[in-house]
Amino acid sequence: MNAKSKLVDPLRGMGKLVWPLYAPGTLLQADDLTQAVEYTRDLSRLMFRTLFGCGVLCGLRVDPAEDCGKLHIGVGRGVALDCRGDPVEVPDPQDLCIDVCGKTIDGPLWVVLRRIEKCCAPRTPVCGQEDDEEAPAVCTREREGFEIRVLVEKPECACGCEPRAHDKPTDKQVPEVVPAQAESPSQADSTCKCADPGLACYDEHYAGECGCNCCNCDCEWIVLALVERKTDKEVKNPWVADHRYRRFVRPVLMRDPAVNP
């Protein structure tokens, strides 16, 4: 194409991803090495946040049970994505114990998860700022962790779903195991276990819009389940977990078109 035929000057801009370049003879500094790590981290955040948004990737099932006047809320092992695109791993099953003896706790209780960080492996620099002054120790490693809380109110900013009003079961209709998401009848009969596009928390995902897709990027909490007490107090376990409030984002593998066209 002839350059003179352009209608307007092209627009150019810069993205947010930056990676270091090394050259012989240049002094390698700490921020050069840190930037190499930050680039891969920012790249994975961008891809995860754009492809899936936030939510539960696998596991993290909530199982409440009352025993001897105590409410045990078990959370299974699993992995989630927060609103920044960082993975949150719970490597082992967890148990939160609430003493309900003499207390009126009927719920609803919100079980939420967030990612935390811990600096470790402190080390003193070889050379301080002054020869006669010892430099303070600095952390040389950062370990990822998790925090699970049980709240009486849902956080103002959290990754989750709001079930449709006509899909919400009553206390007497809550089954022992609630499906991860409320589905329309046509979708429930489908062999493809895809997320219901009718749910508001998947609107931006199916519309192909960029951003955090499910919440504000500054949100730190991920909803795992809503725990409530059944009205029928005669049952062995009066507590039930409703997983419809969590956003499930596990990718669905498609069949091979070369084998099943």
Number of C-alpha atoms within 10 A of each C-alpha: 5 5 6 7 7 9 7 7 6 6 5 5 4 6 5 8 12 14 13 13 8 10 7 6 6 7 9 11 8 8 11 15 13 12 15 14 13 17 16 14 14 17 15 15 20 19 12 20 23 19 17 22 30 30 28 26 19 16 15 22 19 22 18 22 16 17 13 8 12 14 19 19 22 17 22 18 16 17 17 27 25 28 29 22 25 19 23 23 19 21 12 11 14 15 16 15 15 14 14 16 11 7 8 7 15 14 15 15 19 22 25 23 24 22 20 12 10 10 12 12 11 12 13 13 12 7 10 12 10 8 8 7 9 13 15 11 11 13 12 11 11 11 10 13 15 14 12 19 14 18 14 14 11 16 15 8 14 25 31 24 20 15 18 13 7 7 12 14 13 10 13 9 9 15 13 12 11 14 11 17 20 23 21 13 8 7 15 13 10 9 7 11 11 14 20 17 16 14 16 14 22 20 15 16 19 13 10 11 11 12 17 25 24 24 19 14 19 12 18 19 24 27 25 29 26 23 23 20 18 19 13 12 10 8 9 10 15 17 23 23 27 25 23 24 21 26 27 25 19 15 12 10 7 7 9 8 7 6 6 6 6
